[in-house]
């Protein structure tokens, strides 16, 4: 069975991000699920269905990079686009080196997000 719209899961403790991103992602042609924590995502049934993960770097509990590591340990290769409000120039190269597709700094443009997603997914 072919999935009509690839699932993008958004994991961010910021409620405004969880409320605003889904509309934009749906405009891009994706299905969307949002999670307020890494733990919530890991406990969900969405892991196996997720085509791409938009993941906040700094969250209470398990951080974005820790979730990335956990997924790797489980043998799951979900492309990750990190988003962060931390204006630290050393973060992006480190996350890319660890396998992330992209790391966008908040606030990021719609075009930057679409470009990051299109590098891993082709939405019809």
C-alpha positions in Angstrom: 0.0 0.0 0.0 1.4 3.4 -1.0 1.2 6.2 1.5 -0.3 9.2 -0.3 1.3 11.8 1.9 4.6 11.1 3.7 4.3 11.4 7.5 6.4 14.2 9.1 6.5 14.0 12.9 7.2 17.2 14.8 8.8 16.8 18.3 9.0 20.1 20.1 8.2 21.2 23.7 7.1 24.6 22.3 3.3 24.6 21.9 3.4 27.5 19.4 5.6 25.4 17.1 3.4 22.3 17.4 0.4 24.5 16.5 1.9 26.4 13.6 4.1 23.9 11.8 1.3 21.3 10.9 -0.6 23.8 8.7 2.6 24.7 6.8 3.6 21.1 6.4 0.2 20.1 5.1 0.5 22.9 2.5 3.7 21.2 1.4 1.8 18.0 1.0 2.7 16.0 4.1 0.7 14.3 6.8 1.7 15.5 10.2 1.7 14.3 13.8 3.0 16.4 16.7 4.6 15.4 20.0 5.5 17.5 23.0 8.5 15.3 24.0 10.9 12.8 22.7 9.5 10.3 25.2 6.0 10.8 23.7 7.3 10.2 20.2 9.1 7.0 21.3 5.9 5.7 23.0 3.8 6.4 19.9 2.8 4.2 17.0 4.2 6.8 14.6 7.9 5.8 14.7 7.6 3.1 12.0 5.4 5.4 9.8 7.5 8.6 10.1 9.3 9.6 6.8 11.0 12.6 8.4 11.4 14.0 11.9 11.4 17.7 12.7 13.1 17.7 16.1 13.8 20.4 18.6 17.4 20.3 20.0 16.7 21.5 23.6 13.8 19.9 25.4 13.1 18.9 29.0 13.8 15.3 29.6 15.3 13.6 26.5 16.9 16.1 24.1 16.7 16.0 20.4 20.2 14.7 20.0 19.5 12.0 22.6 16.4 11.0 20.7 18.5 10.8 17.5 21.0 8.5 19.4 18.2 6.3 20.7 16.7 5.9 17.2 20.1 4.9 15.9 20.5 2.4 18.7 17.2 0.9 17.7 18.4 0.6 14.1 15.9 3.2 12.9 17.1 5.5 10.2 14.6 8.4 10.1 15.9 11.5 8.4 16.0 14.4 11.0 15.7 18.1 10.5 16.7 19.8 13.8 15.2 23.1 14.8 16.6 25.2 17.6 16.3 28.6 19.3 19.9 28.3 20.5 22.1 30.7 18.6 25.2 28.6 18.9 27.1 28.2 15.6 28.8 25.0 16.8 25.5 23.1 17.0 24.7 22.8 13.3 28.0 21.2 12.1 27.9 18.8 15.1 24.3 17.7 14.4 25.0 17.3 10.6 28.1 15.3 11.4 25.9 13.0 13.6 23.6 12.3 10.7 21.0 15.1 10.7 19.8 16.3 7.3 19.7 19.9 8.4 19.6 22.2 11.5 17.5 25.3 11.2 17.6 28.2 13.6 14.3 29.6 14.9 12.7 31.6 13.5 13.3 29.9 10.1 11.7 30.7 6.8 9.0 28.5 5.2 11.4 28.2 2.2 14.3 27.0 4.4 12.1 24.3 5.9 10.7 23.2 2.5 14.2 23.0 1.1 15.3 20.9 4.0 12.4 18.5 3.7 12.6 18.3 -0.1 16.2 17.1 0.2 14.9 13.9 1.8 11.3 13.6 0.7 9.4 14.2 -2.5 5.9 15.3 -1.7 3.4 15.1 -4.6 
